[in-house]
């Protein structure tokens, strides 16, 4: 499935970002027209160099890979203020889409993101009364093979320097060497 199909329609107003990882490159097409807040937030982190030398800290095979805030020693980087959740934008958490990771409160997303390894429609927005869901803001256009290779790495439970226990952490760190705004 290509990027346009995973986002249900062609993306007219978009940005391109390339993640260079220790396992290969992943190119993302960000949907500014459907998720302007999420795209702007992600680009702010990209352009500041925030994602450089962070790790993919969560890998759940057949579900997601997640990164965007932990350093190689699993220390947390300080983030900007949380953003409003745009999960009601009509985009679905399908295989190959990128979405804003957050805590249980919808408006808690900061720098963390995840890439869907499967069609995870259970992560979508439902209705105004139950404003839940995870905001999709783009998709992988190149490098889904890299995403799948990351999804296949061995994981374990690890402890961060502040003694938080993290599950599903790659045994051999998968490092985002750089994140660059291409166009």
C-alpha positions in Angstrom: 0.0 0.0 0.0 1.4 3.4 -0.9 1.3 6.6 1.1 -1.7 8.1 -0.6 -3.8 5.0 -0.1 -2.8 4.7 3.6 -4.0 8.3 4.1 -7.2 7.7 2.1 -6.6 10.5 -0.4 -3.7 12.4 -2.1 -1.8 14.8 0.1 -1.9 18.3 -1.4 -0.1 20.4 1.3 2.8 18.3 2.5 6.3 18.3 3.9 9.0 15.7 3.4 11.3 14.5 6.3 14.0 11.9 6.1 15.0 9.9 9.2 18.5 8.5 8.9 18.8 5.5 11.3 21.5 3.0 12.1 19.3 0.5 10.1 18.6 2.7 7.1 16.6 5.7 5.9 12.9 6.3 6.3 11.2 9.0 4.2 8.0 10.6 5.6 5.4 12.6 3.8 3.6 14.8 6.3 0.0 15.9 5.8 -0.1 19.6 6.7 -3.6 20.0 5.3 -5.2 17.3 7.6 -2.9 17.7 10.7 -1.4 21.2 10.7 -0.7 21.3 14.5 1.0 17.9 14.5 3.1 18.6 11.4 4.2 21.9 12.7 5.2 20.4 16.1 7.1 17.6 14.4 8.9 20.0 12.1 9.9 22.2 15.0 11.6 19.2 16.6 13.2 18.2 13.3 14.5 21.6 12.5 16.0 22.1 16.0 18.0 18.8 15.7 16.0 17.4 18.6 15.6 13.9 17.1 19.3 13.5 16.2 20.9 10.8 18.3 17.6 9.6 19.9 16.6 6.0 19.8 13.6 3.9 18.8 12.8 2.9 22.3 9.7 0.8 21.8 9.2 -2.0 19.3 6.1 -4.2 19.3 6.1 -6.6 16.3 2.9 -6.4 14.2 1.9 -3.2 16.0 4.2 -0.2 16.2 7.8 1.2 16.4 8.1 4.3 18.6 10.8 6.9 19.2 11.4 10.6 19.6 12.5 11.4 23.1 15.0 9.0 24.6 18.8 9.4 24.2 21.1 6.4 23.6 21.5 5.8 27.3 17.6 6.0 27.7 17.6 9.4 29.3 14.6 11.6 28.5 15.1 14.8 26.6 13.2 17.9 27.7 10.3 18.6 25.3 8.2 21.6 24.3 4.7 22.0 25.6 2.1 19.4 24.7 -0.1 19.9 21.6 -3.8 19.6 20.9 -4.7 16.1 19.7 -5.8 16.1 16.0 -7.1 12.5 16.0 -10.4 13.6 14.6 -8.8 14.7 11.3 -10.2 11.8 9.3 -6.9 9.9 9.0 -6.6 6.3 10.1 -3.8 4.5 11.9 -3.1 2.2 8.9 0.2 0.4 8.2 2.9 2.8 7.2 1.3 5.9 8.9 3.1 8.0 11.5 1.2 9.3 14.5 1.7 11.4 17.6 2.4 9.3 20.7 0.8 10.6 23.9 -0.2 9.7 27.4 -3.8 8.7 28.3 -5.0 12.4 28.1 -5.5 13.2 24.4 -3.7 16.6 24.6 -0.4 15.3 25.9 1.6 14.6 22.7 5.0 16.3 22.5 8.0 14.9 20.6 7.3 11.1 20.6 5.9 9.5 17.5 5.1 6.0 16.3 4.9 4.3 12.9 2.1 1.7 12.5 3.3 -1.8 11.4 -0.3 -2.9 10.8 -3.7 -1.5 10.3 -4.4 -0.3 13.9 -7.8 1.3 13.5 -8.4 0.7 17.2 -6.1 3.7 17.7 -8.4 6.0 15.7 -10.6 8.8 17.0 -14.2 7.8 17.8 -16.5 10.6 18.6 -16.8 14.0 20.3 -18.0 12.4 23.6 -15.1 10.1 23.8 -12.3 12.2 22.3 -9.7 9.5 22.1 -7.4 8.3 19.4 -3.9 9.0 18.1 -3.4 11.7 15.5 -2.0 10.4 12.2 0.0 13.2 10.5 1.8 11.5 7.7 3.1 8.2 6.2 6.2 6.4 5.1 6.9 6.9 1.3 10.3 5.1 1.3 11.9 2.8 3.8 9.1 0.7 5.0 11.5 -2.2 4.6 13.7 -0.4 7.2 10.7 0.0 9.5 9.9 -3.7 9.1 13.6 -4.5 9.9 13.4 -2.4 13.0 10.2 -4.2 13.9 12.0 -7.5 13.8 14.8 -6.7 16.3 15.2 -8.4 19.6 13.7 -6.5 22.5 14.0 -6.6 26.3 12.9 -4.8 29.4 15.4 -2.1 30.4 15.8 0.5 33.1 16.4 4.2 32.4 18.9 6.3 34.4 16.0 7.6 36.5 15.0 4.0 37.2 11.9 3.9 35.1 11.3 0.4 33.6 10.7 0.4 29.8 9.4 -2.7 28.0 10.0 -3.6 24.4 13.3 -1.7 24.1 15.7 -2.9 21.3 18.6 -4.9 22.8 20.9 -3.3 20.2 20.0 0.4 20.1 18.3 1.6 16.9 19.5 5.2 16.7 18.0 8.0 14.7 21.2 9.6 13.5 19.5 12.6 12.0 16.1 13.9 11.0 16.1 16.4 8.1 13.3 18.5 6.5 13.8 17.8 2.8 11.0 19.8 1.3 
